């Protein structure tokens, strides 16, 4: 009996050690998951190239705005290229359409609209390049996204503001005249089909 009692702690130590080894052996299997996540996102160079090709020009302001978004939000897993039109007489409207592009899968057609409140008058049409973060699948995009207070900023003719809902963050980037009423967007509603209803 005494011998068995002396050996029991040894057995427990062996079992604990085996559990530690098992956990250590499981760690390498976690690495491919992180690598796969990185493969499903866009790096800063590819996003800058895509945005430059889309806008047809590159500016110091555009590069700095994208750099700041990457610094604050990290690597996006999707982006939207599109056009929009906005009109305002203090209270205004914004309509847009484009394509959602993810690393895997085909492009998805999207439409958006939303009310705005600003201090300007008139109308404009522009291109918009939207970085998308933490989107699990294209279907999750189709919601209303309110603007994040205090997130609007612009550098050298390029501007961006953040919209956020249920962990998904959108960062629409506009150049030049497209920035005119960018500050006044209250929210944007993304849809599968075109609609004249701004809400």
Secondary structure per residue as TSV (DSSP state, phi and psi in degrees):
chain	resnum	aa	ss	phi	psi
A	1	X	-	360.0	-42.4
A	2	X	H	-62.0	-38.1
A	3	X	H	-65.0	-41.3
A	4	X	H	-64.3	-39.1
A	5	X	H	-65.4	-35.7
A	6	X	H	-70.6	-31.7
A	7	X	H	-81.4	-20.9
A	8	X	H	-57.9	-47.9
A	9	X	H	-59.5	-35.7
A	10	X	H	-63.6	-41.5
A	11	X	H	-62.7	-41.5
A	12	X	H	-62.9	-41.0
A	13	X	H	-63.5	-38.6
A	14	X	H	-64.5	-42.8
A	15	X	H	-64.3	-42.2
A	16	X	H	-61.7	-43.4
A	17	X	H	-63.5	-40.6
A	18	X	H	-63.1	-39.2
A	19	X	H	-63.6	-39.5
A	20	X	H	-64.9	-41.0
A	21	X	H	-65.0	-38.8
A	22	X	H	-63.0	-41.0
A	23	X	H	-65.2	-40.3
A	24	X	H	-65.0	-39.0
A	25	X	H	-67.9	-27.0
A	26	X	H	-76.0	-21.5
A	27	X	H	-59.1	-44.2
A	28	X	H	-58.4	-27.4
A	29	X	H	-71.0	-18.7
A	30	X	H	-78.2	-21.7
A	31	X	H	-63.5	-45.9
A	32	X	H	-59.4	-30.1
A	33	X	H	-63.1	-44.8
A	34	X	H	-64.7	-39.5
A	35	X	H	-64.4	-40.0
A	36	X	H	-64.1	-38.6
A	37	X	H	-62.9	-40.5
A	38	X	H	-66.0	-36.0
A	39	X	H	-68.8	-21.8
A	40	X	T	-91.0	5.4
A	41	X	S	-119.4	166.1
A	42	X	-	-103.1	136.3
A	43	X	-	-83.5	169.2
A	44	X	H	-64.7	-36.8
A	45	X	H	-65.2	-44.4
A	46	X	H	-68.2	-34.9
A	47	X	H	-68.9	-43.0
A	48	X	H	-61.6	-41.5
A	49	X	H	-64.4	-44.7
A	50	X	H	-62.5	-41.9
A	51	X	H	-67.7	-40.5
A	52	X	H	-64.6	-44.7
A	53	X	H	-62.3	-39.4
A	54	X	H	-69.0	-47.1
A	55	X	H	-76.0	-18.3
A	56	X	T	80.5	9.4
A	57	X	-	-162.9	161.5
A	58	X	-	-126.2	140.6
A	59	X	-	-131.1	160.3
A	60	X	H	-62.6	-35.5
A	61	X	H	-64.2	-42.5
A	62	X	H	-61.9	-45.6
A	63	X	H	-62.0	-41.1
A	64	X	H	-70.8	-37.2
A	65	X	H	-63.9	-46.0
A	66	X	H	-64.1	-38.3
A	67	X	H	-61.5	-40.7
A	68	X	H	-68.4	-41.0
A	69	X	H	-61.6	-42.9
A	70	X	H	-63.5	-38.6
A	71	X	H	-66.0	-36.8
A	72	X	H	-87.5	-32.9
A	73	X	H	-114.9	-16.9
A	74	X	-	87.7	-154.6
A	75	X	-	-88.7	128.7
A	76	X	-	-77.6	154.4
A	77	X	S	-105.1	5.5
A	78	X	E	-164.8	165.3
A	79	X	E	-150.5	159.7
A	80	X	E	-119.2	128.9
A	81	X	E	-109.6	126.4
A	82	X	E	-164.0	-178.6
A	83	X	E	-122.9	152.2
A	84	X	E	-146.2	158.2
A	85	X	E	-126.1	141.2
A	86	X	E	-137.4	144.4
A	87	X	E	-138.1	142.7
A	88	X	E	-148.1	136.7
A	89	X	E	-130.2	76.5
A	90	X	E	68.5	-61.9
A	91	X	E	-97.1	129.7
A	92	X	E	-135.8	-177.1
A	93	X	E	-133.9	155.4
A	94	X	E	-138.1	131.6
A	95	X	E	-128.5	142.6
A	96	X	E	-152.0	165.0
A	97	X	E	-151.7	152.2
A	98	X	E	-175.0	-160.1
A	99	X	E	-127.6	134.5
A	100	X	E	-90.0	127.5
A	101	X	E	-120.0	122.0
A	102	X	E	-113.8	162.3
A	103	X	S	-58.9	-38.2
A	104	X	S	-118.5	140.1
A	105	X	S	99.4	164.5
A	106	X	-	-75.8	165.9
A	107	X	-	-68.3	147.1
A	108	X	E	-118.7	127.9
A	109	X	E	-72.2	134.6
A	110	X	E	-135.7	152.6
A	111	X	E	-129.6	150.1
A	112	X	E	-146.9	158.1
A	113	X	E	-158.3	162.3
A	114	X	E	-177.9	153.4
A	115	X	E	-80.5	158.9
A	116	X	E	-141.8	153.9
A	117	X	E	-129.9	122.0
A	118	X	E	-145.6	-168.4
A	119	X	E	-118.3	17.5
A	120	X	E	-121.7	170.3
A	121	X	E	-130.0	148.7
A	122	X	E	119.9	-164.6
A	123	X	E	-144.2	157.8
A	124	X	E	-158.2	157.1
A	125	X	E	-124.0	143.9
A	126	X	E	-158.6	168.4
A	127	X	E	-92.4	151.4
A	128	X	E	-140.7	135.8
A	129	X	E	-119.5	113.6
A	130	X	E	-111.1	120.9
A	131	X	E	-82.5	137.4
A	132	X	E	-121.4	131.9
A	133	X	E	-120.9	136.8
A	134	X	S	62.8	33.6
A	135	X	-	-85.8	115.4
A	136	X	-	-70.3	-33.7
A	137	X	S	-163.3	163.7
A	138	X	G	-56.8	-36.2
A	139	X	G	-62.0	-27.5
A	140	X	G	-71.1	-13.8
A	141	X	G	-70.9	-28.6
A	142	X	-	-81.0	80.6
A	143	X	S	-148.5	175.3
A	144	X	E	-88.8	132.9
A	145	X	E	-119.5	107.5
A	146	X	E	-74.0	152.2
A	147	X	E	-72.5	150.7
A	148	X	-	-91.8	121.7
A	149	X	T	-57.7	134.1
A	150	X	T	77.3	7.7
A	151	X	-	-91.9	-10.2
A	152	X	-	-72.1	132.6
A	153	X	E	-153.4	157.4
A	154	X	E	-143.2	147.9
A	155	X	E	-138.6	121.6
A	156	X	T	54.2	43.0
A	157	X	T	88.7	0.7
A	158	X	E	-118.8	141.4
A	159	X	E	-139.5	158.6
A	160	X	E	-150.6	148.5
A	161	X	E	-141.2	160.0
A	162	X	E	-102.6	140.2
A	163	X	E	-121.4	142.6
A	164	X	E	-147.5	140.0
A	165	X	E	-158.6	131.6
A	166	X	T	49.4	42.2
A	167	X	T	85.8	-10.6
A	168	X	E	-93.5	131.5
A	169	X	E	-117.9	133.7
A	170	X	E	-114.3	138.9
A	171	X	E	-129.0	85.0
A	172	X	E	-72.4	127.8
A	173	X	E	-109.2	130.6
A	174	X	E	-127.1	151.3
A	175	X	E	-116.3	146.0
A	176	X	G	56.3	-124.7
A	177	X	G	-65.5	-23.6
A	178	X	G	-64.9	-16.2
A	179	X	G	-82.0	-12.2
A	180	X	T	-50.3	-49.8
A	181	X	T	-112.4	18.1
A	182	X	G	-61.8	-30.8
A	183	X	G	-72.3	-17.4
A	184	X	G	-98.2	1.5
A	185	X	B	-69.4	122.7
A	186	X	-	-83.3	-45.9
A	187	X	E	-160.6	165.0
A	188	X	E	-127.8	137.0
A	189	X	E	-107.2	114.9
A	190	X	E	-92.8	134.7
A	191	X	E	-132.8	162.8
A	192	X	S	-79.7	-29.0
A	193	X	S	-127.1	154.5
A	194	X	-	-68.5	141.5
A	195	X	-	-147.2	142.4
A	196	X	S	-82.7	-9.3
A	197	X	-	-75.6	113.4
A	198	X	-	-73.8	-11.4
A	199	X	-	-104.2	360.0
